[in-house]
Amino acid sequence: MSSAVELGQFIKITCQHCRVTHRYDPGDLIEILGDVPFLNIQENFHCSKFGKRD
């Protein structure tokens, strides 16, 4: 995710069930999760409405 910080990008995560979308600053996620590949962060998030990790 450090490359997303360098490029000024944001991380967008959408629940596949209710379609709620949240956008995160990758610098903030690095502080919480470490500098992990973007595709590996899904397991750290779940829908507040459904509780699913899709």
N, C-alpha and C positions, 0 to 999 in steps of 0.2 A: 504494500500500500504506500510505501514511501515514494514510489514513482508518481502516484496520484497526487501526493502533496506537492511534489516538484512541478507538476503540470497545472496545479490549481484546480483540480477536479474534485467532485463530490461523489460520495457513494450513495446510490439510490437503492433502497430495499423495499419491495412490494410483497404484501401477503397475496398468495395465489388464490385464496378463498374469498376474502372480502375486498381485495384490491386497495387497501389502505397503503399509502406510500410515505416513506420517511426518507429524508436526505441527511447524510452525515458528513461532517468534515473528516477526511481520512486521518488527519493529525490527531483528532480526538480519539478515533478508534485505535490508533497505534498506541496511545497512552494506556488504553484499557486492555486491548487484546495482544499487543506487540505487533511487530512488523510482519504480519502473516500475509500470504497471498490472498487476494480479494476473494477468490472462489472458495476459500476455506472459512469464511466468516459466517456463513449461513447457519452453522450449528450453534452459534452464540446468540441468535435472535429467535424470538417466537412472537406470534401474533397475540396482542393483548386481549383480543376479542375471542379468538378460537383456541389459542394456546398451541397452535401447530407451528412447525418449523419449516414449512414449505415456502 
